[in-house]
Each structure stands twice: as C-alpha cells, then as structure tokens.
Amino acid sequence: MNLRIFLTGVGGQGTLLASRLLGEAALEAGYSPLVSETHGMAQRGGVVISTVVLGDWQSPIISPGEADVLLGFEMLEAYRALDRCHAGSLAIVNTAVIIPYTVSTGQGRYPDPERLLSLMAGQVGRLLAFDAGALARQAGSQLAVNMVLLGALVAADSLPFSGEDLRQVVQQHTKPRFLEANLAAFRMGWDAARNPGNWRRGGA
C-alpha cells in the first residue's frame, strides 16, 4: 500500500512523536516506513512538520499535491499545508486555535476559523474537524492532542494496519504516569471520528 501522511502543527503539540509512533507501528506491521521531521522554533510556537511515507517511495519528502492524509494539529497550520493535498485526500484537523507570535504581537490577524474549514473542505476528499485540545484535557492531559488525532486517524480507516497495532505502540512508548491519559485520549479521538457531526463533505 502506498500512503503519504503529512503532519503539521506548532512546537509542543507532539507532532514529531505522532510521526514516530506511526512509523513504529508501520514497521511492526511489516512495512518499511520513511519518516522525516522539520523542527521549527518551538519556544515561539514555530511550525513543526513531519511526514510518514509507506510503500514504493525513495524519499520521505511529500511534494505539493501528494499527501493522502493531512494531520493538522493546529487549524491555521493545516490550512497552510493544504497545497500538499490532492482531490482525494483525507484531512483531520484540530479546530483548537493557537495564536501565532505575529498575531499576539499585533502584526497580523488570525483568519476566521469557520472560513478556514470551509476552504479546506472544498479542496480535499474528506474533512474531519473537531476540538482535539478539549478532548485531550478531558482525558487528563493537555499534551495528549497527538493521541487524540492518532485515534481519529485509525478510526478513519486510512491506515494499512489496525488500531490495535498503533495502540500497542502507544502503550509501549508511553511513560507509566502518562499511560492512562494517553490511552483515554486515543479512545476519544476514535469516538470523535465515529461521530458523523464532525465530518464535512469534501468538495474537491
């Protein structure tokens, strides 16, 4: 199976860990994943991008129009990465807003969130959008947004390995004191993806 996943967010959201866990789960399932990471200025909420590529590819780089899945940890960053998608892409987007440095210092204005979602829905095949930050806090850890989004990705039926495969990798790589919250966040992400009200029909 050929699959290209583009992950984007801001520093501190766990974007890089999510890509590593996806790569580990793919490896355990018998694939040879390629994973890449681009670190931004985390201390100022800089953009962080990572990719996971499965199948017959020689490079982890995902060029414009090539991403089968866009996993957006922050809505504006997801919108900025929209050019990576194609007409059949699945986009999973956290609707919780993180104000960028330029906006907080008065150098810009954050776009209307509903407008961003509408534009995204018009450019992809499927859009799943919900407040992953709120679910992470409900699970017991505001840092578990990555677990929420991974659970949603599994439930969207776009991975060539099972949700149990990924859940086991999450369990193996989580410190004991965070395990309960991470697994709860993973389940909540799964449930969010099974809620028809979180889905928007793609218009691409």
N, C-alpha and C positions, 0 to 999 in steps of 0.2 A: 504494500500500500504506500502510495506517495502522499505525504501530508506535510504541509509547511505551516507552522504556527508562529505568529508574530506577537510578542508580548511587550506592552509598553505601559509605563507608569512614572511615578516620581520616586525619588530617593526615600527609602524607609518603608516602602509598601510590601516588600518581599517579592518583587518581580523576578529577581535573579534566582531566588530559592525555588520559586514555582517552576522555572525553566529547568533547573537541575533535577527536581523531582520528576518532571515529565520525562526527561532524558533517562533517568534511572529506571523508571517504570517501563519505558520502551525497551531498554537494554535487558531487563529481566524477562520481558515478553519475547525476546529473541530478535529484536531489531537492532540495527546499528545506527543509532541517532547521532546527528551532528548538532551541537549546541554552541551558541555564541552569546557573548554579553558585551554591552556597551554601558559603561558607568558614567553617569552624569555627576553634577555637583550635589551630592545628597544633602549636604548641610544647608543648601538653599532650595531644596525641593527640585533639583535639576532632573531632567528627563533621564530615565533608565530604560534601555531597550534590550531585549534578549530574543533569541529565536531558537526553535526546535524544529529540525528537519528530519523526516523519516523517508526512506525509500532510495530511489536511484539518483541521488544528487551528489555532486562532488564538493559542494560548498554549503555552509550554513547561512550564507547571505540570502536574504529574501528581497528581491528587487520589486519595484512598483508593479502591481497587478498580479503578484504571485502568491500572496498569503491565502491559504484555505481557511485559516482561523485567525481572527484578531481577538486577543485577550486584552481588554483595556482596563487597567487598574484605576485610571482617572479619566473622566469623560473628555476633557479638552485634549489630553494626550492621545486618546483613542481617535478623536476626530482628526488630529494632525497626522495620524498614521493611516488614514482612510485610503490614501493612494496606494497602499500596499495590497489592498483587497481587489478582488475581481467580482464579477456579477453573481457568482455562486457562493461567495464567502459567508462564513458564519462569524458574526461579531458578538462577543459577550462583553458588556460594558458595565462597569461600576458607576452608578449615577451620583455617588457622593462627590461633591466638589472640593478640590484642594486649590486654594487661591495661589496662583504663582507669584513669584517675587515681584515681577513687574507690575502686577495688579495691586498687590499690597502696598507698594510704594507710590501708587498713583500714576504710574507710567502707562497704564492700559486699563481695559475693562474686560471682565470675564463675559463671554458671549452668553446669550440666553440658553439655558440647558435644554429646554424643550426644542428649540430651534436646532441645536446640535444633533439631538436624537432623530429629529425628522430628516435632517440631511443625511445622517448615517444610514437610516432605514432605506432611503432612496438609492443607495449606492451598493448595497450588499444583498445577498440572497435571504439571509435570516438575521434578525437582531434580537438579542436577549439583553434587556436592560433592567437593572434593579439596584437598590442601595446595598451593596456588599459591605460597606462600612458599618451600617446599622446592624446587619446580621452578625458581623464579627464581634461587635460589642455585646450583642445578645448572647453570643456563645461564650463570652467571658474574656475575650482578648481583642483589643482594637487592632492588634498587629496581625490578626488572622484573616485579613482580607484575601490574601493569596489562597488560603484554604477554601474559603467560600467560592472563589472563582474556579478553583480546580474541581470542586464538587459539581459546580454548574456545567463545566466543560464535559465532565464524564456523563452527566445526565443528558446532555445534548446529543449523545450518540455519534460523536465525530472522531473518536479515538479507535485505533485498531486493537486496543487491549481493554480489559474490563475495569470497571470502577473498583473492584476488589483489588486488582493488581496495584492500582495507584494508591488506594487507601493503605495497603500494607507497606508501601514505600514511605508514605507519610508517617506511619507509625514507627517504622524503623529509624527514621531520621529526625524524630521529634524528641526533645528532652522530656523526661517523665513529668516535670511540673507543668509543661505546656500541652501534654498529650490530650487530656480531656477536652480542653477548649478547641484545639485544632480539629479533633475528630467531630466535635459538635458543629464547628464552622463548616466542615466538609459536608456534613449531612444537610445543613441549612442551605448551602449552595445547590445541592442536589434537589432539594424541595423547591427552591426558587425557580429552577429550570423546568420543573414539572408543573409550575403554575402558568396556565395559558395567559393570564393577565400580564405577565412580564415579557411576553413576546410581541414583536411588531413585524408585520409582513414586510419582507424586503421588496424594494421597487426596482432593483437593477435588472 
